């Protein structure tokens, strides 16, 4: 019985989540972000705590990088989709994905239109 509970618990918390861009509004420097690619590497970080250029060096991906800055600075970086969101949206995203530390990266793939499914486990990104 204990083993069954353990495996169910592990399964429930390791199961991948969906990110619905109909409900999550992200803002770029000038517009609302609308996903166009089938895959992204989603990076959630704080520009107050981390240097984005150093973080990007530690992310190994061939997907476009979609950055969400929880410090809410709106910047432009070449080859990076830099976004912010309202604090309520950021809190929902962090809670929904079970994020306990930032910076963190995760790959997401299009499932249907604006609905993306987590395609990798959350990975803490080191800036060192």
N, C-alpha and C positions, 0 to 999 in steps of 0.2 A: 504494500500500500504506500509506504514512504517512497519507494523507488518510483512508483507511478506518479506520485505528486511531484517529485523532483523533476522527472522528465517532462511532465506537462508544463511546469513552471518555466523550465529552461526553454522549451519550445515556444511558449507564449512571448517571452521576452527576447528571443532571438529572431522572431518572425519579422520580415521586412515590411515597411510601412509604405503608404501611398502619399504622394505630395500632389495636391490638387491646386493648380494655379488659377482655378476659378474662385477659390476661397482664400488664397494667399496672394495678396497684392504686394508686389515688390516694385520699388521705384528706382529707375536709373537716374542719371544726372538731369535728363530732360523729359523723360517719358515713363509710362508704366511698362514694366517688363512683360513681354508676351513671348513665351518660348517658341522657337522656330526649329531647333535641332531636336533630334531623337534622343540624344544622350547629353548629360552634363555631369561635371563634377561639382557638387554643391559644397562650398566652403563657408562655414559660419565662423566669424571671428570678430574681434573688437579692434578697431584701428587705434584706440587709446592704449591697448595692451601690447599689440603686435605690429610688426612691420610687414606689410603685405608682400613686398618684394622678397623678403627672407622666407616667408611661408611658402610662396609659390615654388621656390627652389626645391622644397622638400615634398612636393606633391608630384607623384609619378602618374600621369594620366595622358591619354591621347584625346580626351573629351574636352570640349570648351569648358572653361572654369567660370562658374556662376558664384559670385561672392556676395554674401549677405553680411553687411557691417552692422553689428548690434549697437555700435556707438553712433550710428546714423549720420556719418559724414558722407556727402555725395561727391565722389571723385571720378576722374577718368583715368583708366590705366589701359595701355595698349594690350590687345589680345585677351582681355579679361572683361567679363560682364559684371560690373560693379553695381550692387544694388543696396538699398536700405528699405526699411518698412516701418510702419507704426509700431509702437512698443507692444500693443496688444497682439499684433500679428507675430512679432518676434517671440513673445512668450508662448503663444500657441504652437509655433513651429518647434521651439526648443522642447516644450513638454511633449508634443506629439512624437518627436523623434527620439525621446528619452536621452537628451543631451545633458551631460553633467559637467563637462569641461569644454572650454573653447581655447584655441581653435580646433575645429573638427571638420573632417571632410567625408563625403559619401557620394557614391556614384548613383545617379538616377537615370532611368530609361523611360521613354514614352510608352505608356500602356494604352491610352486612348485619348486623343485630342489634347486637352490640357491636364490630363491625369498622368502622373509619372510614378513609377514604382522604384523603391530603393533597390539598387542592384549590387550593393556591397555593404559590408558592416561599417559602422561608424569608425573612423580612424582619427585618433588624436594626432594633430600635426605639430611637430616640434619646430621651433624657429631657430634652433641652434645648429 
